[in-house]
Amino acid sequence: MTKIIKTIILIILIATGQIAFGQSTFNYRKDFKNILAKTKDKSDNLSYEKLLKRFTVNDTTLTDYDVLALLIGYTDKPEYKPYSDITTEREIYNLKWR
């Protein structure tokens, strides 16, 4: 796995907690599709490519909303395979339900 993909996966894990507590500002049903559309628009400030460039150079001006858009944009990429490396978690889950 490339360093960028590992970093993005780490961000997803960290941001999951942030998103869970930020429900009052982000409504998954209403906002996800709109943000995803913006990440696909190369002229938009929330363009995935623009955000990824800012993220990879450690741009400290990235807002929580920018990072959320980056995470949402990543879910549309072929590299996004959320269930490909959860072998240990599946083993734990299966032990629980035996």
N, C-alpha and C positions, 0 to 999 in steps of 0.2 A: 504494500500500500504506500502511496506517495505521502510525503510529509504533509502536504496541503490537505489531503483527504483525512488523514489521522487527526489533524488539527481541527478540521470542521466537525468531525465526529465528536471530538472532545467538547467542542463548543455546544453541540446539540445536547449532549448530556448535561452540561452545566446550565444551559439556558432552559432546559425543561423545567427546572425548579423555578426559574425566574418567570417563565411564561405561566406556570400554574398559579403563581401569586399575582400575576398581572392581569387577571381576568376582567377587571373593571375597564381596562383600556383596550384590550384585544378580545374580540369575539370571534372565535374560530369560524362559526357558520357564516358570519357576515364579512369578515375581513380577509380570510385566507385566499379566496379566489381573486379578490382585488389586488392584494399584495403580490400574488403569484404573477398576475398579468403585468404588473409594473416591473417585476424582475426580468421579464422577457422583453420588455421595451428598451432597446439599446439607447434611446434618447432620454429616458427617465433617470432621475437621480438614484432611484432604487434598482437600477439595472444590476443584475447578478454579477456581470463581469466588472462593472465599476466598483461594486461593493467588495468583491473578492480582491481586486487590486488594492483597495484601501486597507482591507483586513490583513493581507499578506505583508504590508509594510508597517504594520502595527499603528495605524492611524488612530490616534487617541481621541479624535473628534467623532468617531462612530457613536451614534446614539443607540439606545436599547432597541428602538424601532428599526434602525439600520441593520443591526445584528439579527433581529427577528426576520427581516426581509431576506437577509443572506441565508438564513436557515431554511426559510420557505422556498427560496429559489433553488437551493441545493436539492430539495426533494424532487425537483423536476429533471434532474440530471441522471444520465444512465449509471453513473458511479454510485448513486444512492441505492444502497442495498441494506436496509435496516435490519434484516434478519439473517444476514450472512455470517456474522461472527458472534452469535450468542449461544454457542455450544454449552458453555458452563452454566449459563442461566437456564437453558432448557433442562439440563441434567438436574439442577436444583429444583426446578418446578416439578419435574417428574418424580423426584424423591418425595416431595411434599404430598403428591396425590396418589401414592401407591397404596 
